[in-house]
Amino acid sequence: MKTLTNLALIAFLLTSTNVFATATPHEHQHDNANPQQQAQTYVCPMHPEVTGTKGDSCPKCGMDLEPKATEAKTAEGAMHNAHEHH
């Protein structure tokens, strides 16, 4: 009888803590939550070593910085150049 009571108590505690753990909202952000919300790196077309954020300009030439090409776009461009042109 004591074992049955202990098992019932353990089952009750496990289910009640699980309900409270999932019922409370939590507010935090993961680093990979949304890639579009992450900061976009901008570079100067003439001076790739100059980086900044949207709206910045290059201190060397004054040109507006442009979004840095991602690896996917770079790979896509390499594949485009790899096929034969007519």
Distance bins in CASP14 RR format, pairs under 12 A and 6 or more apart:
PFRMAT RR
TARGET T0000
AUTHOR 0000-0000-0000
RMODE 2
METHOD distances of the structure
MODEL  1
1 7 0 0 0 0 0 1 0 0 0 0 0
1 8 0 0 0 0 0 1 0 0 0 0 0
2 8 0 0 0 0 0 1 0 0 0 0 0
2 9 0 0 0 0 0 1 0 0 0 0 0
3 9 0 0 0 0 0 1 0 0 0 0 0
3 10 0 0 0 0 0 1 0 0 0 0 0
4 10 0 0 0 0 0 1 0 0 0 0 0
4 11 0 0 0 0 0 1 0 0 0 0 0
5 11 0 0 0 0 0 1 0 0 0 0 0
5 12 0 0 0 0 0 1 0 0 0 0 0
6 12 0 0 0 0 0 1 0 0 0 0 0
6 13 0 0 0 0 0 1 0 0 0 0 0
7 13 0 0 0 0 0 1 0 0 0 0 0
7 14 0 0 0 0 0 1 0 0 0 0 0
8 14 0 0 0 0 0 1 0 0 0 0 0
8 15 0 0 0 0 0 1 0 0 0 0 0
9 15 0 0 0 0 0 1 0 0 0 0 0
9 16 0 0 0 0 0 1 0 0 0 0 0
10 16 0 0 0 0 0 1 0 0 0 0 0
10 17 0 0 0 0 0 1 0 0 0 0 0
11 17 0 0 0 0 0 1 0 0 0 0 0
11 18 0 0 0 0 0 1 0 0 0 0 0
12 18 0 0 0 0 0 1 0 0 0 0 0
12 19 0 0 0 0 0 1 0 0 0 0 0
13 19 0 0 0 0 0 1 0 0 0 0 0
13 20 0 0 0 0 0 1 0 0 0 0 0
14 20 0 0 0 0 0 1 0 0 0 0 0
14 21 0 0 0 0 0 1 0 0 0 0 0
15 21 0 0 0 0 0 1 0 0 0 0 0
15 22 0 0 0 0 0 1 0 0 0 0 0
16 22 0 0 0 0 0 1 0 0 0 0 0
16 23 0 0 0 0 0 1 0 0 0 0 0
17 23 0 0 0 0 0 1 0 0 0 0 0
17 24 0 0 0 0 0 1 0 0 0 0 0
18 24 0 0 0 0 0 1 0 0 0 0 0
27 33 0 0 0 0 0 1 0 0 0 0 0
29 37 0 0 0 0 1 0 0 0 0 0 0
29 38 0 0 0 0 0 1 0 0 0 0 0
30 37 0 0 0 0 0 1 0 0 0 0 0
30 38 0 0 0 0 0 1 0 0 0 0 0
31 37 0 0 0 0 0 1 0 0 0 0 0
31 38 1 0 0 1 0 0 0 0 0 0 0
31 39 0 0 0 0 0 1 0 0 0 0 0
32 38 0 0 0 0 1 0 0 0 0 0 0
35 70 0 0 0 0 1 0 0 0 0 0 0
35 72 0 0 0 0 0 1 0 0 0 0 0
38 53 0 0 0 0 0 1 0 0 0 0 0
38 70 0 0 0 0 0 1 0 0 0 0 0
39 51 0 0 0 0 0 1 0 0 0 0 0
39 52 0 0 0 0 1 0 0 0 0 0 0
39 53 1 0 0 1 0 0 0 0 0 0 0
39 54 0 0 0 0 1 0 0 0 0 0 0
39 67 0 0 0 0 0 1 0 0 0 0 0
39 68 0 0 0 0 0 1 0 0 0 0 0
40 51 0 0 0 0 0 1 0 0 0 0 0
40 52 0 0 0 0 1 0 0 0 0 0 0
40 53 1 0 0 1 0 0 0 0 0 0 0
40 54 1 0 0 1 0 0 0 0 0 0 0
40 55 0 0 0 0 0 1 0 0 0 0 0
40 56 0 0 0 0 0 1 0 0 0 0 0
40 65 0 0 0 0 0 1 0 0 0 0 0
40 66 0 0 0 0 0 1 0 0 0 0 0
40 67 1 0 1 0 0 0 0 0 0 0 0
40 68 1 0 0 1 0 0 0 0 0 0 0
40 69 0 0 0 0 0 1 0 0 0 0 0
40 70 0 0 0 0 1 0 0 0 0 0 0
41 48 0 0 0 0 0 1 0 0 0 0 0
41 50 0 0 0 0 0 1 0 0 0 0 0
41 51 1 0 1 0 0 0 0 0 0 0 0
41 52 1 0 0 1 0 0 0 0 0 0 0
41 53 1 0 0 1 0 0 0 0 0 0 0
41 54 0 0 0 0 1 0 0 0 0 0 0
41 56 0 0 0 0 0 1 0 0 0 0 0
41 65 0 0 0 0 1 0 0 0 0 0 0
41 66 0 0 0 0 0 1 0 0 0 0 0
41 67 1 0 0 1 0 0 0 0 0 0 0
41 68 1 0 1 0 0 0 0 0 0 0 0
41 69 0 0 0 0 1 0 0 0 0 0 0
41 70 0 0 0 0 1 0 0 0 0 0 0
42 48 0 0 0 0 0 1 0 0 0 0 0
42 50 0 0 0 0 1 0 0 0 0 0 0
42 51 1 0 0 1 0 0 0 0 0 0 0
42 52 1 0 1 0 0 0 0 0 0 0 0
42 53 1 0 1 0 0 0 0 0 0 0 0
42 54 1 0 1 0 0 0 0 0 0 0 0
42 55 1 0 0 1 0 0 0 0 0 0 0
42 56 1 0 0 1 0 0 0 0 0 0 0
42 57 0 0 0 0 1 0 0 0 0 0 0
42 58 0 0 0 0 1 0 0 0 0 0 0
42 63 0 0 0 0 0 1 0 0 0 0 0
42 64 0 0 0 0 1 0 0 0 0 0 0
42 65 1 1 0 0 0 0 0 0 0 0 0
42 66 1 0 0 1 0 0 0 0 0 0 0
42 67 1 0 1 0 0 0 0 0 0 0 0
42 68 1 0 0 1 0 0 0 0 0 0 0
42 69 0 0 0 0 0 1 0 0 0 0 0
43 49 0 0 0 0 1 0 0 0 0 0 0
43 50 1 0 0 1 0 0 0 0 0 0 0
43 51 1 0 1 0 0 0 0 0 0 0 0
43 52 1 0 0 1 0 0 0 0 0 0 0
43 53 0 0 0 0 0 1 0 0 0 0 0
43 54 0 0 0 0 0 1 0 0 0 0 0
43 56 0 0 0 0 1 0 0 0 0 0 0
43 57 0 0 0 0 0 1 0 0 0 0 0
43 58 0 0 0 0 1 0 0 0 0 0 0
43 63 0 0 0 0 0 1 0 0 0 0 0
43 64 0 0 0 0 0 1 0 0 0 0 0
43 65 1 0 1 0 0 0 0 0 0 0 0
43 66 1 0 0 1 0 0 0 0 0 0 0
43 67 0 0 0 0 1 0 0 0 0 0 0
43 68 1 0 1 0 0 0 0 0 0 0 0
43 69 0 0 0 0 1 0 0 0 0 0 0
43 70 0 0 0 0 0 1 0 0 0 0 0
44 50 1 0 1 0 0 0 0 0 0 0 0
44 51 0 0 0 0 1 0 0 0 0 0 0
44 52 0 0 0 0 1 0 0 0 0 0 0
44 55 0 0 0 0 0 1 0 0 0 0 0
44 56 0 0 0 0 1 0 0 0 0 0 0
44 57 0 0 0 0 1 0 0 0 0 0 0
44 58 1 1 0 0 0 0 0 0 0 0 0
44 59 0 0 0 0 1 0 0 0 0 0 0
44 60 1 0 0 1 0 0 0 0 0 0 0
44 61 1 0 0 1 0 0 0 0 0 0 0
44 62 0 0 0 0 1 0 0 0 0 0 0
44 63 1 0 1 0 0 0 0 0 0 0 0
44 64 0 0 0 0 1 0 0 0 0 0 0
44 65 1 0 1 0 0 0 0 0 0 0 0
44 66 1 0 0 1 0 0 0 0 0 0 0
44 67 0 0 0 0 0 1 0 0 0 0 0
44 68 0 0 0 0 0 1 0 0 0 0 0
45 57 0 0 0 0 0 1 0 0 0 0 0
45 58 0 0 0 0 1 0 0 0 0 0 0
45 60 0 0 0 0 0 1 0 0 0 0 0
45 61 0 0 0 0 1 0 0 0 0 0 0
45 62 0 0 0 0 0 1 0 0 0 0 0
45 63 1 0 0 1 0 0 0 0 0 0 0
45 64 0 0 0 0 1 0 0 0 0 0 0
45 65 0 0 0 0 1 0 0 0 0 0 0
45 66 1 0 1 0 0 0 0 0 0 0 0
45 67 0 0 0 0 0 1 0 0 0 0 0
45 68 0 0 0 0 0 1 0 0 0 0 0
45 69 0 0 0 0 0 1 0 0 0 0 0
46 57 0 0 0 0 0 1 0 0 0 0 0
46 58 1 0 0 1 0 0 0 0 0 0 0
46 59 0 0 0 0 0 1 0 0 0 0 0
46 60 1 0 0 1 0 0 0 0 0 0 0
46 61 1 0 1 0 0 0 0 0 0 0 0
46 62 0 0 0 0 1 0 0 0 0 0 0
46 63 1 0 0 1 0 0 0 0 0 0 0
46 64 0 0 0 0 0 1 0 0 0 0 0
46 65 0 0 0 0 0 1 0 0 0 0 0
46 66 0 0 0 0 0 1 0 0 0 0 0
47 57 0 0 0 0 0 1 0 0 0 0 0
47 58 1 0 1 0 0 0 0 0 0 0 0
47 59 0 0 0 0 1 0 0 0 0 0 0
47 60 1 0 1 0 0 0 0 0 0 0 0
47 61 1 0 0 1 0 0 0 0 0 0 0
47 62 0 0 0 0 1 0 0 0 0 0 0
47 63 0 0 0 0 1 0 0 0 0 0 0
47 65 0 0 0 0 1 0 0 0 0 0 0
47 66 0 0 0 0 0 1 0 0 0 0 0
48 58 0 0 0 0 0 1 0 0 0 0 0
48 60 0 0 0 0 0 1 0 0 0 0 0
48 63 0 0 0 0 0 1 0 0 0 0 0
48 65 0 0 0 0 0 1 0 0 0 0 0
48 66 0 0 0 0 0 1 0 0 0 0 0
48 68 0 0 0 0 1 0 0 0 0 0 0
48 69 0 0 0 0 0 1 0 0 0 0 0
49 58 0 0 0 0 0 1 0 0 0 0 0
49 59 0 0 0 0 0 1 0 0 0 0 0
49 60 0 0 0 0 1 0 0 0 0 0 0
49 65 0 0 0 0 0 1 0 0 0 0 0
49 68 0 0 0 0 0 1 0 0 0 0 0
50 56 0 0 0 0 1 0 0 0 0 0 0
50 57 0 0 0 0 1 0 0 0 0 0 0
50 58 1 0 1 0 0 0 0 0 0 0 0
50 59 1 0 0 1 0 0 0 0 0 0 0
50 60 1 0 0 1 0 0 0 0 0 0 0
50 61 0 0 0 0 1 0 0 0 0 0 0
50 62 0 0 0 0 1 0 0 0 0 0 0
50 63 0 0 0 0 1 0 0 0 0 0 0
50 64 0 0 0 0 0 1 0 0 0 0 0
50 65 1 0 0 1 0 0 0 0 0 0 0
50 66 0 0 0 0 0 1 0 0 0 0 0
50 68 0 0 0 0 0 1 0 0 0 0 0
51 58 0 0 0 0 1 0 0 0 0 0 0
51 59 0 0 0 0 0 1 0 0 0 0 0
51 65 1 0 0 1 0 0 0 0 0 0 0
51 66 0 0 0 0 0 1 0 0 0 0 0
51 67 0 0 0 0 0 1 0 0 0 0 0
51 68 1 0 0 1 0 0 0 0 0 0 0
52 58 0 0 0 0 1 0 0 0 0 0 0
52 59 0 0 0 0 0 1 0 0 0 0 0
52 64 0 0 0 0 0 1 0 0 0 0 0
52 65 1 0 1 0 0 0 0 0 0 0 0
52 66 0 0 0 0 0 1 0 0 0 0 0
52 67 0 0 0 0 0 1 0 0 0 0 0
52 68 0 0 0 0 1 0 0 0 0 0 0
53 64 0 0 0 0 0 1 0 0 0 0 0
53 65 1 0 0 1 0 0 0 0 0 0 0
53 66 0 0 0 0 0 1 0 0 0 0 0
53 67 0 0 0 0 0 1 0 0 0 0 0
53 68 0 0 0 0 0 1 0 0 0 0 0
54 64 0 0 0 0 1 0 0 0 0 0 0
54 65 1 0 0 1 0 0 0 0 0 0 0
54 66 0 0 0 0 1 0 0 0 0 0 0
54 67 0 0 0 0 1 0 0 0 0 0 0
54 68 0 0 0 0 0 1 0 0 0 0 0
55 62 0 0 0 0 0 1 0 0 0 0 0
55 63 0 0 0 0 0 1 0 0 0 0 0
55 64 1 0 0 1 0 0 0 0 0 0 0
55 65 1 0 0 1 0 0 0 0 0 0 0
55 66 0 0 0 0 0 1 0 0 0 0 0
55 67 0 0 0 0 0 1 0 0 0 0 0
56 62 0 0 0 0 1 0 0 0 0 0 0
56 63 0 0 0 0 0 1 0 0 0 0 0
56 64 1 0 0 1 0 0 0 0 0 0 0
56 65 1 0 1 0 0 0 0 0 0 0 0
56 66 0 0 0 0 0 1 0 0 0 0 0
56 67 0 0 0 0 0 1 0 0 0 0 0
57 63 1 0 0 1 0 0 0 0 0 0 0
57 64 1 0 1 0 0 0 0 0 0 0 0
57 65 1 0 0 1 0 0 0 0 0 0 0
57 66 0 0 0 0 0 1 0 0 0 0 0
58 64 1 0 0 1 0 0 0 0 0 0 0
58 65 1 0 0 1 0 0 0 0 0 0 0
58 66 0 0 0 0 0 1 0 0 0 0 0
59 65 0 0 0 0 0 1 0 0 0 0 0
67 73 0 0 0 0 1 0 0 0 0 0 0
68 74 0 0 0 0 1 0 0 0 0 0 0
69 75 0 0 0 0 0 1 0 0 0 0 0
69 76 0 0 0 0 1 0 0 0 0 0 0
69 77 0 0 0 0 1 0 0 0 0 0 0
69 78 0 0 0 0 0 1 0 0 0 0 0
70 76 0 0 0 0 1 0 0 0 0 0 0
70 77 0 0 0 0 0 1 0 0 0 0 0
71 77 0 0 0 0 0 1 0 0 0 0 0
71 78 0 0 0 0 0 1 0 0 0 0 0
72 78 0 0 0 0 0 1 0 0 0 0 0
72 79 0 0 0 0 0 1 0 0 0 0 0
73 79 0 0 0 0 0 1 0 0 0 0 0
73 80 0 0 0 0 0 1 0 0 0 0 0
74 80 0 0 0 0 0 1 0 0 0 0 0
74 81 0 0 0 0 0 1 0 0 0 0 0
75 81 0 0 0 0 0 1 0 0 0 0 0
75 82 0 0 0 0 0 1 0 0 0 0 0
76 82 0 0 0 0 0 1 0 0 0 0 0
76 83 0 0 0 0 0 1 0 0 0 0 0
77 83 0 0 0 0 0 1 0 0 0 0 0
END
